[in-house]
Amino acid sequence: MPQLGLLRGRAWTVLLGQLRRPPGSVCIRAVRSHSQDFDIAGQFDPMIPDAECLKIMCEILSGLQLGDFLIKISWKDVRHEMVVKKGLAPEVADQIGDYVQCHGGISLVEQMFQDPRLSQNKQVLEGLGDLKLLFEYLTLFGVAEKVSFDLSLARGLDYYTGVIYEAVLLQTPVHAKEEPLNVGSVAAGGRYDGLVGMFDPRGHKVPCVGLSIGVERIFSILEQRMKTFGEKIRTTETQVFVATPQKNFLQERLKLIAELWDAGIKAELMYKNNPKLLPQLHYCENMGIPLVVITGEQELKEGVITLRSVASREEVAIKRENLVAEIQKRLSES
């Protein structure tokens, strides 16, 4: 039974904010109802942490298997100097208009870098130089093809001070049955070197760069996808439910669940001394728990445990000493 939002490997670790950083860096994690943030704070050489944040964003979105995506990046100072600042000559303004409509990789950055009408602005040159360095690092990380320089990108937060980025899903369904998705950005972030210092009485500058994953938007996409294919949405990671049809079997259930927990199996039981069997089975069906182990007087007498598949409702008697191995085998095959 598929689970909502399952990730593998490093992407799952990052999304939970548990990724270990190199010595000397600081990781800040903020878990909110709507987003999952990852930030790197500290004084480092240019664009190294920025490139890693984009690499992490690619890993998360790839791990979620949402389909093709593109990360648009820009540079706040470049955009400000080229688009917002007044007093530009008409011919330069026309050239800026052309660039704002363009998007691409390092070749576009190099094209702008060599434009004599843009090279007169020091801030533009510095920003383009850093963007060129960023693309070199992204190429080494193997994610440059997922990133596009796009001057039309403008993040609506004033505290960004350098590179800004936003990830969007491309309008290509993963499966033929799916409708094209249109949910806007699913992740965003950038550099905000002045924000932390605003809250420091001494005004110490703490350079920061980070990203935010739109958890609610991603969940809505996954929910829509699972509904399209008639898949049940799981809201629990429980793999096995420990049940009984008879009274006075709480101690046996507690022994069973302790054994499952010790084996690393995610299990739960109903917190009642004498629950009825039918509500226990209905709970497993509603929650999408794949397996139920049932113990009772007959099973205790014969030295077995009844193992029930929730999806098929098939039941089989398993020797008590073989129960953990059989459950692990079934879970690995599902």
C-alpha beads as a LAMMPS data file, in Angstrom:
LAMMPS data file: protein, C-alpha beads

334 atoms
333 bonds

1 atom types
1 bond types

-500.0 500.0 xlo xhi
-500.0 500.0 ylo yhi
-500.0 500.0 zlo zhi

Masses

1 110.0

Atoms # bond

1 1 1 0.000 0.000 0.000
2 1 1 1.656 3.268 -1.069
3 1 1 2.326 5.883 1.561
4 1 1 2.008 9.629 1.175
5 1 1 5.267 11.466 0.743
6 1 1 7.700 8.575 1.113
7 1 1 11.302 9.418 0.263
8 1 1 14.421 7.347 0.104
9 1 1 17.961 8.027 1.210
10 1 1 19.415 11.488 1.563
11 1 1 16.344 13.338 0.256
12 1 1 14.209 11.979 3.100
13 1 1 16.919 12.912 5.588
14 1 1 17.156 16.433 4.234
15 1 1 13.407 16.932 4.257
16 1 1 13.327 16.032 7.934
17 1 1 16.115 18.505 8.642
18 1 1 18.524 15.837 9.866
19 1 1 21.252 16.150 7.261
20 1 1 24.682 16.530 8.868
21 1 1 26.667 19.522 7.670
22 1 1 30.452 19.972 7.486
23 1 1 32.273 21.232 10.606
24 1 1 31.954 24.972 11.046
25 1 1 28.572 25.331 9.380
26 1 1 25.304 25.909 11.167
27 1 1 22.052 24.256 10.187
28 1 1 18.762 25.900 11.046
29 1 1 15.600 23.839 10.794
30 1 1 12.072 25.240 11.003
31 1 1 9.194 22.804 10.725
32 1 1 5.962 24.564 9.943
33 1 1 2.523 23.431 8.901
34 1 1 3.103 24.649 5.349
35 1 1 6.802 24.246 4.602
36 1 1 10.053 22.519 5.482
37 1 1 13.106 24.749 5.564
38 1 1 16.814 24.042 5.241
39 1 1 19.393 26.781 5.794
40 1 1 23.176 27.135 5.963
41 1 1 24.537 30.008 8.056
42 1 1 28.135 31.150 8.284
43 1 1 30.967 32.884 6.458
44 1 1 32.095 30.721 3.526
45 1 1 33.670 31.199 0.118
46 1 1 31.233 32.428 -2.557
47 1 1 28.526 30.201 -3.973
48 1 1 29.588 26.875 -2.380
49 1 1 26.682 26.675 0.125
50 1 1 24.360 28.255 -2.456
51 1 1 25.159 25.462 -4.908
52 1 1 24.626 22.823 -2.233
53 1 1 21.199 24.219 -1.374
54 1 1 20.191 23.912 -5.030
55 1 1 21.606 20.375 -5.117
56 1 1 19.542 19.506 -2.043
57 1 1 16.408 20.992 -3.605
58 1 1 16.965 18.814 -6.686
59 1 1 17.417 15.714 -4.516
60 1 1 14.209 16.351 -2.600
61 1 1 12.074 17.022 -5.669
62 1 1 13.576 14.037 -7.511
63 1 1 13.023 11.796 -4.495
64 1 1 9.370 12.812 -4.303
65 1 1 8.922 11.692 -7.933
66 1 1 6.607 14.564 -8.771
67 1 1 7.668 14.613 -12.421
68 1 1 9.869 17.001 -14.363
69 1 1 10.745 20.246 -12.619
70 1 1 12.820 23.336 -13.258
71 1 1 14.539 25.625 -10.783
72 1 1 14.574 29.233 -11.943
73 1 1 17.337 31.372 -10.473
74 1 1 18.095 35.073 -10.621
75 1 1 20.159 37.617 -8.726
76 1 1 18.387 40.291 -6.764
77 1 1 21.023 43.011 -7.239
78 1 1 21.264 42.274 -10.965
79 1 1 17.527 42.493 -11.386
80 1 1 17.332 45.652 -9.286
81 1 1 20.077 47.416 -11.185
82 1 1 18.801 46.340 -14.594
83 1 1 15.048 46.507 -14.149
84 1 1 14.130 48.664 -11.151
85 1 1 16.733 51.397 -11.049
86 1 1 15.804 54.508 -13.013
87 1 1 17.934 56.737 -15.208
88 1 1 19.035 54.131 -17.753
89 1 1 19.597 55.173 -21.332
90 1 1 16.741 54.140 -23.680
91 1 1 18.939 51.762 -25.686
92 1 1 20.101 50.039 -22.493
93 1 1 16.511 49.773 -21.271
94 1 1 15.582 48.081 -24.560
95 1 1 18.445 45.629 -24.152
96 1 1 17.310 44.882 -20.593
97 1 1 13.813 44.149 -21.859
98 1 1 15.249 41.569 -24.224
99 1 1 17.218 39.870 -21.435
100 1 1 14.241 39.730 -19.079
101 1 1 12.417 37.626 -21.647
102 1 1 15.355 35.200 -21.953
103 1 1 16.188 32.203 -19.854
104 1 1 18.958 29.641 -20.013
105 1 1 22.089 28.322 -18.423
106 1 1 25.671 29.456 -18.135
107 1 1 25.745 30.501 -21.794
108 1 1 23.151 33.208 -21.115
109 1 1 25.136 34.419 -18.098
110 1 1 28.304 34.614 -20.222
111 1 1 26.433 36.465 -22.965
112 1 1 25.269 39.109 -20.489
113 1 1 28.700 39.194 -18.850
114 1 1 30.308 40.183 -22.153
115 1 1 27.692 42.771 -23.108
116 1 1 29.495 46.164 -23.010
117 1 1 26.269 47.993 -22.191
118 1 1 25.844 45.917 -19.032
119 1 1 29.508 45.772 -18.017
120 1 1 29.431 49.435 -17.004
121 1 1 27.486 48.573 -13.839
122 1 1 29.680 47.179 -11.064
123 1 1 26.860 45.418 -9.176
124 1 1 25.607 43.757 -12.344
125 1 1 29.107 42.462 -13.088
126 1 1 29.565 41.120 -9.555
127 1 1 26.217 39.363 -9.634
128 1 1 26.839 37.831 -13.054
129 1 1 30.281 36.710 -11.932
130 1 1 28.826 34.892 -8.962
131 1 1 26.120 33.341 -11.135
132 1 1 28.773 32.036 -13.515
133 1 1 30.637 30.495 -10.569
134 1 1 27.377 29.034 -9.279
135 1 1 26.674 27.312 -12.591
136 1 1 30.185 25.838 -12.587
137 1 1 29.496 24.259 -9.188
138 1 1 26.046 23.070 -10.270
139 1 1 27.660 21.375 -13.267
140 1 1 30.058 19.552 -10.939
141 1 1 27.079 18.508 -8.775
142 1 1 25.339 17.169 -11.889
143 1 1 22.206 19.340 -11.588
144 1 1 22.929 22.258 -13.930
145 1 1 20.362 20.995 -16.450
146 1 1 17.643 21.416 -13.810
147 1 1 18.496 25.087 -13.238
148 1 1 17.688 28.018 -15.517
149 1 1 18.805 31.644 -15.212
150 1 1 15.646 33.730 -15.553
151 1 1 15.660 37.496 -14.916
152 1 1 11.861 37.580 -14.911
153 1 1 11.968 35.792 -11.547
154 1 1 11.241 38.128 -8.645
155 1 1 10.772 36.876 -5.093
156 1 1 8.333 39.027 -3.107
157 1 1 10.462 39.260 0.044
158 1 1 12.733 42.246 0.633
159 1 1 15.303 40.466 2.796
160 1 1 16.913 38.546 -0.082
161 1 1 20.358 39.953 -0.868
162 1 1 21.771 37.783 -3.641
163 1 1 20.859 34.637 -5.530
164 1 1 17.147 33.779 -5.466
165 1 1 15.472 30.664 -6.825
166 1 1 12.107 29.028 -7.257
167 1 1 11.214 25.483 -8.344
168 1 1 8.199 24.825 -10.546
169 1 1 6.751 21.594 -11.878
170 1 1 6.674 21.361 -15.651
171 1 1 3.280 20.702 -17.176
172 1 1 4.085 17.090 -17.975
173 1 1 2.120 14.408 -16.091
174 1 1 4.099 11.464 -14.750
175 1 1 1.443 9.042 -16.012
176 1 1 -0.897 9.112 -19.002
177 1 1 -4.042 9.172 -16.838
178 1 1 -3.019 12.328 -15.015
179 1 1 -4.196 15.814 -15.723
180 1 1 -1.495 18.501 -16.087
181 1 1 -0.664 20.034 -12.709
182 1 1 -0.745 23.773 -12.121
183 1 1 0.154 24.544 -8.534
184 1 1 2.766 27.266 -8.936
185 1 1 6.096 26.921 -7.188
186 1 1 6.748 23.926 -4.933
187 1 1 10.037 25.171 -3.462
188 1 1 11.914 28.442 -3.220
189 1 1 14.728 30.188 -1.428
190 1 1 17.807 32.332 -1.748
191 1 1 20.511 34.272 0.066
192 1 1 19.584 36.582 2.931
193 1 1 22.798 37.924 4.442
194 1 1 21.230 40.801 6.369
195 1 1 18.227 39.188 8.042
196 1 1 19.799 37.493 11.077
197 1 1 21.785 40.608 12.005
198 1 1 18.545 42.580 12.307
199 1 1 17.732 40.559 15.427
200 1 1 21.215 40.830 16.965
201 1 1 21.586 43.809 19.360
202 1 1 25.228 44.123 18.316
203 1 1 24.345 43.950 14.617
204 1 1 26.654 41.052 13.830
205 1 1 26.358 40.016 10.195
206 1 1 25.527 36.344 9.682
207 1 1 25.477 35.339 5.994
208 1 1 22.725 32.809 5.269
209 1 1 21.309 30.889 2.343
210 1 1 18.432 28.463 2.427
211 1 1 15.463 26.825 0.817
212 1 1 11.867 26.094 1.692
213 1 1 9.876 23.104 0.448
214 1 1 6.132 23.702 0.031
215 1 1 4.905 20.684 1.958
216 1 1 1.196 21.466 1.645
217 1 1 1.422 21.946 -2.111
218 1 1 3.405 18.743 -2.517
219 1 1 0.914 16.813 -0.397
220 1 1 -1.961 18.131 -2.506
221 1 1 -0.174 16.942 -5.650
222 1 1 0.470 13.493 -4.206
223 1 1 -3.106 13.279 -2.957
224 1 1 -4.447 14.187 -6.393
225 1 1 -2.159 11.614 -8.012
226 1 1 -3.176 8.821 -5.659
227 1 1 -6.865 9.588 -6.117
228 1 1 -6.401 9.445 -9.892
229 1 1 -5.123 5.887 -9.603
230 1 1 -7.535 4.836 -6.869
231 1 1 -4.766 4.458 -4.300
232 1 1 -5.537 4.860 -0.627
233 1 1 -3.820 7.728 1.131
234 1 1 -1.995 6.609 4.224
235 1 1 -1.766 8.902 7.219
236 1 1 0.241 6.486 9.349
237 1 1 3.465 4.528 8.883
238 1 1 2.172 1.589 10.925
239 1 1 2.988 -1.691 9.218
240 1 1 1.351 -4.192 11.565
241 1 1 -1.622 -4.017 13.899
242 1 1 -1.822 -6.412 16.866
243 1 1 -5.423 -7.545 17.447
244 1 1 -7.435 -10.096 19.346
245 1 1 -11.041 -11.340 19.138
246 1 1 -11.257 -12.255 22.829
247 1 1 -11.215 -10.711 26.263
248 1 1 -8.313 -10.726 28.706
249 1 1 -5.599 -10.893 26.029
250 1 1 -3.962 -7.518 26.651
251 1 1 -0.828 -9.110 28.108
252 1 1 -0.379 -11.333 25.051
253 1 1 -0.862 -8.367 22.742
254 1 1 1.718 -6.352 24.681
255 1 1 4.227 -9.219 24.429
256 1 1 3.635 -9.442 20.689
257 1 1 3.967 -5.737 20.027
258 1 1 7.139 -5.491 22.116
259 1 1 8.665 -8.264 20.004
260 1 1 7.694 -6.469 16.799
261 1 1 9.083 -3.153 18.036
262 1 1 12.358 -4.806 19.018
263 1 1 12.610 -6.171 15.461
264 1 1 12.200 -2.661 14.032
265 1 1 8.653 -3.269 12.780
266 1 1 6.240 -0.348 13.083
267 1 1 3.321 -1.768 15.023
268 1 1 0.423 -0.544 17.131
269 1 1 -2.566 -1.853 19.060
270 1 1 -5.843 -0.500 20.363
271 1 1 -5.543 1.029 23.819
272 1 1 -8.355 -1.009 25.325
273 1 1 -8.326 -4.051 27.554
274 1 1 -11.055 -5.902 25.678
275 1 1 -11.631 -4.428 22.200
276 1 1 -13.976 -6.090 19.750
277 1 1 -12.336 -7.572 16.663
278 1 1 -14.461 -5.882 13.996
279 1 1 -13.585 -2.291 15.014
280 1 1 -9.913 -3.288 15.042
281 1 1 -10.116 -4.634 11.488
282 1 1 -12.098 -1.596 10.294
283 1 1 -9.428 0.669 11.762
284 1 1 -6.721 -1.137 9.790
285 1 1 -8.700 -0.806 6.567
286 1 1 -9.372 2.895 7.129
287 1 1 -5.753 3.655 7.992
288 1 1 -4.260 1.484 5.248
289 1 1 -2.278 -0.704 7.650
290 1 1 -1.193 -3.658 5.500
291 1 1 -0.959 -6.499 8.057
292 1 1 -2.794 -7.633 11.182
293 1 1 -1.545 -10.250 13.627
294 1 1 -4.341 -11.885 15.602
295 1 1 -3.909 -13.851 18.803
296 1 1 -6.552 -15.669 20.777
297 1 1 -7.215 -18.807 22.801
298 1 1 -6.995 -21.128 19.792
299 1 1 -3.754 -19.568 18.557
300 1 1 -2.241 -19.690 22.046
301 1 1 -3.140 -23.373 22.395
302 1 1 -1.628 -24.294 19.007
303 1 1 1.473 -22.089 19.333
304 1 1 0.630 -20.024 16.261
305 1 1 -0.376 -16.500 15.307
306 1 1 -2.936 -15.637 12.631
307 1 1 -1.471 -13.256 10.056
308 1 1 -4.089 -11.355 8.047
309 1 1 -3.585 -9.342 4.868
310 1 1 -5.811 -6.282 5.146
311 1 1 -6.094 -5.760 1.376
312 1 1 -7.059 -9.335 0.438
313 1 1 -8.490 -10.361 3.846
314 1 1 -6.619 -13.644 3.522
315 1 1 -5.475 -15.255 6.766
316 1 1 -2.741 -17.790 7.431
317 1 1 -1.491 -19.442 10.617
318 1 1 2.200 -18.778 11.333
319 1 1 4.263 -20.514 13.979
320 1 1 4.886 -18.119 16.829
321 1 1 8.678 -18.312 16.491
322 1 1 8.492 -17.583 12.718
323 1 1 6.199 -14.565 12.954
324 1 1 8.808 -11.771 12.805
325 1 1 10.638 -13.369 9.873
326 1 1 7.392 -13.835 7.925
327 1 1 6.294 -10.235 8.519
328 1 1 9.698 -8.899 7.459
329 1 1 9.552 -11.005 4.320
330 1 1 6.106 -9.697 3.381
331 1 1 7.018 -6.111 4.076
332 1 1 10.137 -6.361 1.922
333 1 1 8.043 -7.729 -0.959
334 1 1 5.358 -5.045 -0.759

Bonds

1 1 1 2
2 1 2 3
3 1 3 4
4 1 4 5
5 1 5 6
6 1 6 7
7 1 7 8
8 1 8 9
9 1 9 10
10 1 10 11
11 1 11 12
12 1 12 13
13 1 13 14
14 1 14 15
15 1 15 16
16 1 16 17
17 1 17 18
18 1 18 19
19 1 19 20
20 1 20 21
21 1 21 22
22 1 22 23
23 1 23 24
24 1 24 25
25 1 25 26
26 1 26 27
27 1 27 28
28 1 28 29
29 1 29 30
30 1 30 31
31 1 31 32
32 1 32 33
33 1 33 34
34 1 34 35
35 1 35 36
36 1 36 37
37 1 37 38
38 1 38 39
39 1 39 40
40 1 40 41
41 1 41 42
42 1 42 43
43 1 43 44
44 1 44 45
45 1 45 46
46 1 46 47
47 1 47 48
48 1 48 49
49 1 49 50
50 1 50 51
51 1 51 52
52 1 52 53
53 1 53 54
54 1 54 55
55 1 55 56
56 1 56 57
57 1 57 58
58 1 58 59
59 1 59 60
60 1 60 61
61 1 61 62
62 1 62 63
63 1 63 64
64 1 64 65
65 1 65 66
66 1 66 67
67 1 67 68
68 1 68 69
69 1 69 70
70 1 70 71
71 1 71 72
72 1 72 73
73 1 73 74
74 1 74 75
75 1 75 76
76 1 76 77
77 1 77 78
78 1 78 79
79 1 79 80
80 1 80 81
81 1 81 82
82 1 82 83
83 1 83 84
84 1 84 85
85 1 85 86
86 1 86 87
87 1 87 88
88 1 88 89
89 1 89 90
90 1 90 91
91 1 91 92
92 1 92 93
93 1 93 94
94 1 94 95
95 1 95 96
96 1 96 97
97 1 97 98
98 1 98 99
99 1 99 100
100 1 100 101
101 1 101 102
102 1 102 103
103 1 103 104
104 1 104 105
105 1 105 106
106 1 106 107
107 1 107 108
108 1 108 109
109 1 109 110
110 1 110 111
111 1 111 112
112 1 112 113
113 1 113 114
114 1 114 115
115 1 115 116
116 1 116 117
117 1 117 118
118 1 118 119
119 1 119 120
120 1 120 121
121 1 121 122
122 1 122 123
123 1 123 124
124 1 124 125
125 1 125 126
126 1 126 127
127 1 127 128
128 1 128 129
129 1 129 130
130 1 130 131
131 1 131 132
132 1 132 133
133 1 133 134
134 1 134 135
135 1 135 136
136 1 136 137
137 1 137 138
138 1 138 139
139 1 139 140
140 1 140 141
141 1 141 142
142 1 142 143
143 1 143 144
144 1 144 145
145 1 145 146
146 1 146 147
147 1 147 148
148 1 148 149
149 1 149 150
150 1 150 151
151 1 151 152
152 1 152 153
153 1 153 154
154 1 154 155
155 1 155 156
156 1 156 157
157 1 157 158
158 1 158 159
159 1 159 160
160 1 160 161
161 1 161 162
162 1 162 163
163 1 163 164
164 1 164 165
165 1 165 166
166 1 166 167
167 1 167 168
168 1 168 169
169 1 169 170
170 1 170 171
171 1 171 172
172 1 172 173
173 1 173 174
174 1 174 175
175 1 175 176
176 1 176 177
177 1 177 178
178 1 178 179
179 1 179 180
180 1 180 181
181 1 181 182
182 1 182 183
183 1 183 184
184 1 184 185
185 1 185 186
186 1 186 187
187 1 187 188
188 1 188 189
189 1 189 190
190 1 190 191
191 1 191 192
192 1 192 193
193 1 193 194
194 1 194 195
195 1 195 196
196 1 196 197
197 1 197 198
198 1 198 199
199 1 199 200
200 1 200 201
201 1 201 202
202 1 202 203
203 1 203 204
204 1 204 205
205 1 205 206
206 1 206 207
207 1 207 208
208 1 208 209
209 1 209 210
210 1 210 211
211 1 211 212
212 1 212 213
213 1 213 214
214 1 214 215
215 1 215 216
216 1 216 217
217 1 217 218
218 1 218 219
219 1 219 220
220 1 220 221
221 1 221 222
222 1 222 223
223 1 223 224
224 1 224 225
225 1 225 226
226 1 226 227
227 1 227 228
228 1 228 229
229 1 229 230
230 1 230 231
231 1 231 232
232 1 232 233
233 1 233 234
234 1 234 235
235 1 235 236
236 1 236 237
237 1 237 238
238 1 238 239
239 1 239 240
240 1 240 241
241 1 241 242
242 1 242 243
243 1 243 244
244 1 244 245
245 1 245 246
246 1 246 247
247 1 247 248
248 1 248 249
249 1 249 250
250 1 250 251
251 1 251 252
252 1 252 253
253 1 253 254
254 1 254 255
255 1 255 256
256 1 256 257
257 1 257 258
258 1 258 259
259 1 259 260
260 1 260 261
261 1 261 262
262 1 262 263
263 1 263 264
264 1 264 265
265 1 265 266
266 1 266 267
267 1 267 268
268 1 268 269
269 1 269 270
270 1 270 271
271 1 271 272
272 1 272 273
273 1 273 274
274 1 274 275
275 1 275 276
276 1 276 277
277 1 277 278
278 1 278 279
279 1 279 280
280 1 280 281
281 1 281 282
282 1 282 283
283 1 283 284
284 1 284 285
285 1 285 286
286 1 286 287
287 1 287 288
288 1 288 289
289 1 289 290
290 1 290 291
291 1 291 292
292 1 292 293
293 1 293 294
294 1 294 295
295 1 295 296
296 1 296 297
297 1 297 298
298 1 298 299
299 1 299 300
300 1 300 301
301 1 301 302
302 1 302 303
303 1 303 304
304 1 304 305
305 1 305 306
306 1 306 307
307 1 307 308
308 1 308 309
309 1 309 310
310 1 310 311
311 1 311 312
312 1 312 313
313 1 313 314
314 1 314 315
315 1 315 316
316 1 316 317
317 1 317 318
318 1 318 319
319 1 319 320
320 1 320 321
321 1 321 322
322 1 322 323
323 1 323 324
324 1 324 325
325 1 325 326
326 1 326 327
327 1 327 328
328 1 328 329
329 1 329 330
330 1 330 331
331 1 331 332
332 1 332 333
333 1 333 334
